[in-house]
């Protein structure tokens, strides 16, 4: 599978090595509005997909998903990224 890419903006809370999005923020926690790069990588057999999230100025994180649709749905839930927002 060729990787898919998307970019959005989001409010990121915490520190560069311990961050979270608004749905997990703590009361009064400092935040930064920043550009977030997203990538979905999958194996050639279609059995394993990683959603890679890279907020500018913060460490990259990833999460395994069983299907491409599940990875895209997670990006939609977290950041509002739709299927139309992805490109190769």
C-alpha angles and dihedrals in degrees: 000000000000111000118258121221136200136166130205141153124251143167108253121197130201130022132320092266099035110038138149141178126253094273089067100033121130123230111276094006117152117248142187128209106224147156114271122203117205129195133178116203122185138181120252092252094056095238101114132040129179122202105207116198120194116179110193109260094013135090117271119250133192138195130199121234131184095223138027089239091056092051091049091047091053090052089050093050094046101039111005093251109157128205089256090060093065124092137174 
